[in-house]
């Protein structure tokens, strides 16, 4: 989406490292409203108002869709009927309903814990604990898969065995190592 706003990759990189930073976005994933977050940055960086407002005004354009190979693996695990599936996601409460409406595979989970609803997020221990308590999950009998190394480390810290997602192909190998895929 920012390729439609900025002229160069360098401008995009600077903007994402200095204005709409991952740390700033994490606050919305933890429950802060888009309106508050946007106004804070517009006040601080008025020369970037259009790009700042695009972060949430045009966020749908940043979603390329599911990683098909991963959805295929999820389907295989679901169809085996051997395991319970839960999702733990860092996602704003304001936009997660759109994801539910647009990604059928999200309905394959028995439960989903959304950071923006809970007002906390991965990698904080209390977020994982919500999942354990709400769905009676014994962390030592579960496997947590995430593409963010910080979240993997957070899960390890609360006793969850983990797989650091890197690609669908690698995930298949990693799940095979623990006999989770037939």
N, C-alpha and C positions, 0 to 999 in steps of 0.2 A: 504494500500500500504506500509506503513512504517513497518508493521509486516514482510514484505519480506526483509527489509533492516536492522532493528535492532533486537537484540536478546530478549529483554525484554520490557514489557509495561512501566517500569520505564524509560528506555532509550528513548522511544517514547515520553513520557510525558515531560521529561527534554528537549528534542529537540524542541518540539512544544511550550514550555513555555519560552525557552531561545534563540532559533535560528530562526526558521520560526514561528514567533509569530503571533497572530491575528492582532496586530497593524501593523506589517510588511505587511501582506496580504491585510489589508485595503487600503494600498497605491496603490496596483495594482488594487483593485476594484475602486479606484478613478482615474485611468488612467495611472499610471506609468507602463512602459513596463516591461515585464518579464525579459528581458535581463538586464536592469539596476538593477532591484531588486536582481536578482540572483548574478550578479557580485559583488554587494555591500556586500552580505552575504558571498560569497566565499572568498573575501578579508579579512573579519572579522573573519571567522571561516573556514580556509582552511582544517582543519581536518575533517570537515563535508561536504566537497564538493559533494560527491556522493548523500548524502541525500538532500542537498540543491537543486542540479540540478534536482532531482527527483520530487520536489514540482511541477514544471511546466512541466518537461519533461515527467512525467508519471501521470499527474493530472487526466486523464480519469479513471485511476484505483480507484480513490477516490469517484467516482460517482456511488452510488449503484442503482440509478434509482429513479423514482418518488415514492412518498408515495401514493400508490394506493387508499387508502380510501379518501385521499384528492382530488385526480384527479376525483374520483367518485362524490364528493360533488361539485367540480367545474363544472363538466358536468351537474349536476342537476340544478345548478344556471344558467348556460348558456342556457340549454334547456327550462327553464321557460320563456325565452325571456322577462323577466320583468326588468332585470338589465343590465347595461353596465359593461364590465369587462376590467380592466387595470392592468398591472403589473408594479411594481416599484422594481427593483432588483439591489442589490450590486453584480456586476459580472464584470469581466474584459472584456474590449472590444475585447481582443485577443481571448478569449475562448467562448464568448457568441454565436457566430455563430454555434459552435458545438452543443450547447444546442438546438438551433432552429432546427437544422437538426435531432436531436435525440429524441426530446420530442414533439410529435404532439400537446399536450394540450397547448403548448405555442402559437400556432396559433389561439387559441380560444379567445385571448385577442384582443380588438380593438386597443390597443396601449401598447407598452412596453417602459419604460424609463430605460436605462441601465447606471449604475453609471460610468463604465469605458469609455463610450462614452461621457458622460456629464462632466467628470472630477470633480465630487462631488458625494456624496453618502449619504445614510441613516446613521445616524439620523439627518443630517444637514438640516435646514429649506429650504434652496434654492433648494435642491433636490426634496422635496415634491412640491415646488412651480412650478418647471418645469412641473410636471404632471398636476397640476391645470391649468396652463396657456396653455399648449399645447393642452389639451383635454377639455378645458372649464368645469372643474370639480369644483363644489361647495363642499368644504370639509365638510360642515355640513350635506350634503345629501349623504355622502359616508361612507363606512366602510373599514377600513384598517386592514388587517390580517398579522401578522408577528410572527415568532418564536423567534425573538431577542427582549428582553425586552427594550434595548436601543432604538431600532427602534420604538417600540410601544410608548415609552415616547416622542420620537422626533415627531411622528405623532400627539400625543395628544397636544403637544406644538404649533402645527400649526392649531389646531382646527378640526382634523380628529377623529371621533369616532373610537375606535380600538377594536380588539380582539387579545389577546395574544395566538397564536397557541401553543397547547401542544400535541394534538393528533387528529386524524380524528374524533374519537368518541366525544371528548370534543368540537371540532369545530361544529359538528352537533348540539350539545346542545346549544352552544353559538349563533349560527345562528338562531336556533328555538326561542330563547328568544326574538330576535328582528324581528321575523316573516319573516325572509329572506328565509327560506326553507319551502316548502309546506308540 
